[in-house]
Amino acid sequence: MSHSFEAFFNADKNEPPFYFASIKELFKNNHRIRYEVESDPFSDEPYLNIVVDGKYIVGAFIINDESVESDFKELIGKPPIPHMLRMSFLFPNDHNNDFDDIVVILLDYMTKLKDVVVYSPTQEKIVFDASKETP
């Protein structure tokens, strides 16, 4: 069973390459990681594959279409925030916990995005809401 996290956040930039570069920066000294930028065959939008140990592929997607605001309202139950993007990570099965460290780093990265709400479709719940955190 695959797992995923979705971060709805206030985007300073609406440029997937900007966010892909910041994700790559997280792992710049990690020799277990390589990257592949692909294009969605239906929308031609780019996405990033984070390849771990040459065998696990974590997909990173930046979504900016009409579904973002409606999904936020439905899943989170709040009005959408301005300039909203959705960043989604799709993780493959990891029965041996071979890349738990990568998941933790990416989840930590998502919690630092501006005005972020992180939702887990797998768990069907909000796992982080910046508006409820104390500074």
C-alpha positions as CSV (number, residue, x, y, z in Angstrom):
1,M,0.0,0.0,0.0
2,S,1.4,3.4,-1.0
3,H,1.2,6.4,1.3
4,S,0.9,10.1,0.5
5,F,1.0,13.5,2.1
6,E,-0.5,16.7,0.7
7,A,0.6,20.1,1.7
8,F,-1.7,23.0,1.0
9,F,0.2,26.2,1.4
10,N,0.5,29.9,0.6
11,A,2.9,30.0,-2.4
12,D,5.4,32.8,-2.9
13,K,6.1,31.4,-6.3
14,N,3.9,29.4,-8.7
15,E,6.9,27.6,-10.3
16,P,7.3,23.8,-9.8
17,P,11.1,24.1,-10.6
18,F,11.6,26.4,-7.7
19,Y,10.1,23.9,-5.3
20,F,11.8,20.9,-6.9
21,A,15.2,22.8,-6.4
22,S,14.4,23.3,-2.7
23,I,13.6,19.6,-2.4
24,K,16.8,18.7,-4.1
25,E,18.7,21.0,-1.7
26,L,17.4,18.8,1.2
27,F,19.4,15.8,-0.1
28,K,22.4,17.5,-1.7
29,N,24.8,15.4,0.3
30,N,22.8,12.2,0.3
31,H,24.4,9.7,-2.1
32,R,21.3,7.4,-1.8
33,I,19.2,9.9,-3.8
34,R,19.0,10.8,-7.5
35,Y,16.3,12.7,-9.3
36,E,14.3,12.4,-12.5
37,V,12.1,15.2,-13.7
38,E,9.2,13.9,-15.8
39,S,6.1,15.4,-17.4
40,D,2.6,14.3,-16.8
41,P,1.4,12.9,-20.1
42,F,-2.1,14.4,-19.7
43,S,-1.3,17.9,-18.5
44,D,2.3,18.3,-19.5
45,E,3.0,19.6,-15.9
46,P,6.4,18.6,-14.5
47,Y,6.9,16.4,-11.5
48,L,9.9,15.1,-9.6
49,N,10.8,11.5,-9.0
50,I,13.1,11.1,-5.9
51,V,14.8,7.8,-6.5
52,V,16.0,6.3,-3.2
53,D,18.7,3.5,-3.3
54,G,18.0,3.0,-7.0
55,K,14.8,1.2,-6.4
56,Y,12.2,3.3,-4.4
57,I,10.5,6.2,-6.3
58,V,8.9,8.9,-4.3
59,G,6.8,11.2,-6.5
60,A,6.7,14.9,-5.8
61,F,4.0,16.9,-7.5
62,I,3.1,20.6,-7.5
63,I,-0.6,21.2,-8.3
64,N,-2.1,24.6,-9.2
65,D,-5.5,24.1,-10.7
66,E,-9.1,24.5,-9.8
67,S,-9.1,21.3,-7.7
68,V,-6.7,22.8,-5.1
69,E,-9.1,25.2,-3.6
70,S,-12.1,22.9,-3.8
71,D,-10.2,20.0,-2.3
72,F,-8.8,22.2,0.5
73,K,-12.3,23.4,1.4
74,E,-13.7,19.8,1.3
75,L,-10.8,18.1,3.1
76,I,-9.8,20.8,5.6
77,G,-13.2,22.4,6.1
78,K,-11.8,26.0,5.9
79,P,-11.9,28.7,3.2
80,P,-8.9,28.5,0.9
81,I,-5.8,30.6,1.6
82,P,-4.5,33.2,-0.9
83,H,-2.1,32.0,-3.6
84,M,-2.6,28.4,-2.7
85,L,-0.6,25.5,-4.1
86,R,-0.7,21.8,-3.3
87,M,2.5,19.8,-3.0
88,S,1.9,16.1,-2.9
89,F,4.3,13.3,-2.1
90,L,3.5,9.7,-3.1
91,F,5.5,7.1,-1.3
92,P,5.8,3.5,-2.4
93,N,5.5,0.5,0.0
94,D,8.4,0.3,2.5
95,H,7.9,-2.9,4.3
96,N,11.5,-2.9,5.7
97,N,11.5,0.8,6.6
98,D,14.3,1.4,4.2
99,F,13.6,5.0,3.6
100,D,11.8,6.2,6.7
101,D,14.5,8.9,7.1
102,I,13.5,10.3,3.7
103,V,9.8,10.4,4.6
104,V,10.6,12.3,7.9
105,I,12.8,14.8,6.1
106,L,10.1,15.5,3.5
107,L,7.4,15.7,6.1
108,D,9.5,18.2,8.1
109,Y,10.1,20.2,4.9
110,M,6.3,20.4,4.3
111,T,5.6,21.6,7.8
112,K,7.9,24.6,7.2
113,L,6.0,25.9,4.1
114,K,4.1,29.2,4.5
115,D,0.6,28.9,6.1
116,V,0.7,25.1,5.5
117,V,-1.9,22.5,6.2
118,V,-0.6,18.9,5.7
119,Y,-3.2,16.3,5.0
120,S,-2.7,12.5,4.9
121,P,-5.1,10.9,2.4
122,T,-4.0,7.5,3.7
123,Q,-5.0,8.3,7.3
124,E,-7.8,10.6,6.1
125,K,-6.8,13.4,8.6
126,I,-4.8,16.6,9.0
127,V,-1.4,15.8,10.4
128,F,-0.1,19.4,10.7
129,D,-1.8,22.8,10.6
130,A,0.5,25.8,10.9
131,S,-2.4,28.0,12.1
132,K,-2.6,25.8,15.3
133,E,1.1,25.9,16.1
134,T,2.5,28.3,18.6
135,P,5.5,30.4,17.6
